[in-house]
Amino acid sequence: MKINKRFILSFVAPFMILFSAMGLTLRDKTRKMFYYPIGLMGISMILERDVRRRLNRKNIFKKIKSYQKN
């Protein structure tokens, strides 16, 4: 069985957020600063995917509408 690389990579952002939350709660005060960038990158990856998906859907919908008018 061949594993799809995109399927595995789709779990990266949630694991980054989870890893950051665990680090922020379990580490001492001096080391917590290192976990903020990991969490922010995970959140930005999820938001970027959402925006890209919405734009692609909007473009596809515009193309369908243009074909229906003809």
Secondary structure in CASP SS format (residue, H / E / C, confidence):
PFRMAT SS
TARGET T0000
AUTHOR 0000-0000-0000
METHOD secondary structure of the structure
MODEL  1
M C 1.00
K C 1.00
I C 1.00
N C 1.00
K H 1.00
R H 1.00
F H 1.00
I H 1.00
L H 1.00
S C 1.00
F C 1.00
V H 1.00
A H 1.00
P H 1.00
F H 1.00
M H 1.00
I H 1.00
L H 1.00
F H 1.00
S H 1.00
A H 1.00
M H 1.00
G H 1.00
L H 1.00
T H 1.00
L H 1.00
R C 1.00
D C 1.00
K H 1.00
T H 1.00
R H 1.00
K H 1.00
M H 1.00
F H 1.00
Y H 1.00
Y H 1.00
P H 1.00
I H 1.00
G H 1.00
L H 1.00
M H 1.00
G H 1.00
I H 1.00
S H 1.00
M H 1.00
I H 1.00
L H 1.00
E H 1.00
R H 1.00
D H 1.00
V H 1.00
R H 1.00
R H 1.00
R H 1.00
L H 1.00
N H 1.00
R H 1.00
K H 1.00
N H 1.00
I H 1.00
F H 1.00
K H 1.00
K H 1.00
I H 1.00
K H 1.00
S H 1.00
Y H 1.00
Q H 1.00
K H 1.00
N C 1.00
END
